[in-house]
C-alpha cells in the first residue's frame, strides 16, 4: 500500500511540474538531401520564456532526445541573449530521398538529472520547407504597390542610397537629422514640439526605403553589384540596430521616479501614452513605426541566417533586435486592456466587454486586423522558427488571467500564443467577426460592415470594411496547400458577401457613396472595376487545391457581368441595422437605383477625414436617385454644396462645416429611424433630431418605395437651434447640370439651359413638376410654398479648390427661417421619364396615389399596386386609401393585396432588446392564425411568429420580435434582429 501511494505521489509531482512547463513544439521540417549539421526549421520553446526577465529559466534546464528511428537528429540546448531557452535540432547525417516523410522523436526536458517533461515531436523531411514556401510567397508582396507600407512608401535612387550608406557608416548606423537615438523618451525634446514617435516613423521609413533597394535595385539588389550589396546589407544592419534599440519595449526600459513605466513586455512603448510622451495614434496603430521594417527584415533574413551560421555577431544582434522590437506590435495601451468594463470612450470599449465572450469577439476584433496582418505574415519568415510564439507580451497569454473570470479565459478568447505559424494561421480566422450589438465593430446580420464605432454603428463598405473582408486573402494564399491552410468556411464568409451584399450596392459599376465610409468622395467606379473585381481573382488565387465554395457559379456570374458592365438587379433591400435602404430595378425593367441613409442614437453617417468637411449630413435622411449611374460620381460630388444633399431637411448654411473627429457629425438624438422591405417595395421612417449643434432643424420624415414611385413626406419641421438664421429647406436633388432643366409651375413652363446660372425662387400652391435628363420631380406644396432652383455659379461649392468643371443644379422646398406650425413637404422622384411625359405622370399619380400626413404618422396608398404603406413615429392611428391602421408604438407597415393572399410586412424602427412585440390594428379583416416568419439578411434564418386575430370589424396583428429572452437563439444578436423586417403571407381563404 505504501509503495502504491509513493508511486502515485511521484506521478502527481511529475504532472505538477509538467503543467508548469508548457512546451511549444508544434511543427518542424527540414529539406530532403540536407547534409549533416543542417539545422531543422523549428525550435523547441517554453511558454515561460515570456517571463524570463522576472522568472529566469534555470541554466540547468536541458533538452535531450530519448528515442528516434535511424539516429538522424541531434539536439542542443541554447539560451538567447535575454535568457529564453530553445531546443535546437540538427541533422546528424545527410537525409536521402528514402527518408522523405515524417520522422518521430521523443524529447525530454530535464533539470539536471531530474526529468521534467517528455513529449513527442514530428520532423517532416520535405522537398521544400514551409519556411521557404512562405518566404517565396511573401517577399515580392512586401515590395509591391499594395504592400507599400512595408517599405515606408519610399523609393530611393541608387545615388541617394549611396549617400545614405555613407551617412550610416560614418554615424554608427544613425541618421544625423534625428535626435531620438539613445534617448529616454522622458528626456526627448523635439525641435518642432512633436512627440518622439514622429521621428521613429521617419527613420523607420528611411530604413524601409533602403530595404526596398536591397530587394529591387539594379545596383544593390540580388542581381546587382555584390560589393555594393554587401555594403548596403551592413548599413541596414547598423541602421536597424541603432533604431530598434532606441525604441523602448520592456517596462524597465523607461523609468519613472525610479520605477519601471510598467511591469510587462511592451509597456516601455505603450505606457508612454500615460505620460503624454507619445500620441494615442501610435499606440493604437503600432504599425506606423514598424511596418516599414517588414520589407527590410524579410529580404534580409536569408542572408542574415547565413551570416549567423558563419558567426556574424552583428547579424545575430539584428535578428534578436527584431524579436525585441516587434513586441511593440502587440503592446496595447492600458485603457484597451480592460476586460470587465466598457464605456463610451474608444479606449474603454473598443472591443466591448471582453469577458462577455458571447457578445465580444475579443481584443483586436475590428478592421485594423488588416493592418496588423502585414506584420503577422512576416513573422514566421523573420523568426525562421515555426514554434517561437508570435509575441511575448504577457497579457495575450491565457495563464495571465489565472482562469478568471472563468477557466482558460484570454485576451482573445480561445487563443494563447504557442508558435508563430499556428498563431498567424489562427489570426487569419478572425477576419469574420460578427457584431452582436450596436456600436460594435463587425459584420452585421443585414450584410453591412461596421468598423469605426467610437460614436455609433457605421456602414463602411469600402474604407475600411472592404479591406476587412478581403485582406485576409493574402494570408490565405500564404498558407494554402500547407499544414496551416484555412478551412473552407473562412473562404465562404467573404465569398457570401462579395455576391450577397455588394452587388446590391453597385449600380452601373459604381458603389453607393452613402455607405462607402470615408471613401465617399473617391472614384467609386474604379473601386468596383479594379478593387472589387480583383478581390474575386485574389480569392481564387488564395484557394487550396481542395477548397470548395458553395456559390462558385454565382461568383463567376457576378464577376463576368460586372466586368462587362452588364450587371442588373431588381429588388428592394432593407439593411436594417445601418438604417439604409436600396430600391432598384433593372432585370428586364427600366433601370434605376435609389437609396436612403438614416441615422439615430444607434448609427452614424459617413466618416470624414478631410480638412474641409463635406459628409457631415450624409446620414440625415439622404435620398439620391440614379438612372444613368454617374449622377453622384466623384466629379459631381466635388462640385456639391454639401449643405444641400438630396433628401436633407436642414438650414441652408453657407459657412464651413466643422472639422474635428472623423465622426464629429455624431449619431442623432432620435430613437426612431428604420427601414423595412418586402423584397419589392419598401418604407422608411426618420425623426430628424441632430445631436451635434451645427445643425439647426428637426423634422418628421418618411419615405415610400412602390414600383417606380419614390415618395418623400415630411412635417413638424421646426428650428432647433439658432444656426445662421438662414432658411430651412428640404433638398429634392443636387447633381450635374449637363442637360436642360424644365420647370412647370403656376401654369407656365420654362427651360434653363446647361451653362446658365440661375437663382430662382417662386411660390406655388398647386403641384409643380421639374425635369432634367431622364429624371422627374413632382412637388405637392403644403399650402403656399416657395420652391428654389439654383444652377451653375449660384451654387456655393463647399470645396472650390477641388471642384471639377461640371456645373450643378439644386432643387429645394423653402420652409423659411422659422417654419410655421405644420409646415412640411410632399414630393415624388420619377425615374425614366421624358419632360413631355411629365404632365401625364402628374395626372396619373393624382388618380393613383393617395398620401396622408397626420401629426405623428404618414401613409401612402397606390391603387395600381394595391399597396398600403404606413410609418408611425409613436402610437397613433392613420387612415389612407380607405384603410385605417393603428400602432401601439413606433412602427413601419406594408400591406399588399396579391389577389389570393395578403402580404404583410412590418418592423420596429426603435429597436431594443427589451422590445418583445409589435402590435398593429387594421380595419381590413384578415384571416386569423399564427404565422411563422423568416428573417432576411446575409444569412436568412428562422424568426418568431405573427398572430392575427379578429378585432371589431378588422384585425389585430401581434408580431413577436427577437428580444433578450431569445439571445442564444439569435447568436446573441437579438438587439440587431429586433429591427429586422417581419414578413408573412395571409391567405384570403
Secondary structure, DSSP 4 states (H G I P E B T S, - for coil): -HHHHHHHHHHHHHHHHHHHS-EE---EEEETTPPTTPBPB--EEEGGGGGTTTSPPPTTEEEEEEEESTT-EEEEEEE-TT--EEEEEEESS---GGG-EEEEEEEEEEETTEEEEEEEEEEEEESS-HHHHHHHHHTTGGGSSTTGGGGTT----HHHHHHHHHHHHHTTT--TT---TT--TTT---TTS--THHHHHHHHHHHHHHHHHHHH-TTTSTTS-HHHHHHHHHHHHHHHHHHHTTS--BGGGSEETTEES-SSBTHHHHGGGGGTSS-HHHHHSTHHHHTHHHHHHHHHHHHHHHHHHTT-HHHHHHHHHHHHHGGGGG---GGG--SS---SSHHHHTT--TT-TTT---TT-STTHHHHHHHHHHHHHHHT-TTS-S---GGGSGGGGTT-SSTT--SSTT-----HHHHHHHHGGGS-PBP-SSS--EE-TTS-EE---SSSB--BTTBTHHHHHHTHHHHHHHHTTSTTPPPHHHHHHHHHHHHHTHHHHEETTEE-GGGBBTTTTS-HHHIIIIIIHHHHHHHHHT--TT---TTHHHHHHHHHHHHTT-----EEEEETTTTEEEEEE-SSS--EEEEEE---SSB------SSS--GGGTTSSB--EESSS-TT-HHHHTT--TTS-TT-EEE---SPPP-SSTTTT--BS-S-EEEEE-SS-EEEEEEEEBSSSS--EEEEEEEEEETTEEEEEEEEEEE-S-TTSPPEEEEEEEEE--S-EEEEETTEEEEEPTT---EEEEEESS-EEEEETTEEEEE--SSSEEEEEEEGGGS--TTGGG--S--EEEEEEEEESSPPTT--EEEEEEES--GGGHHHHHHHHHHHEEEEE-SSEEEEEETTTTEEEEEESSSEEEEETTEEEEESSSEEEEEEE-SSEEEEEEE-SS--TT--EEEEEESS----EEEEEEE-SSS-EEEEEEEEEEETTEEEEEEEPP-GGGTGGGTT-HHHHTTS-EEEEEE--
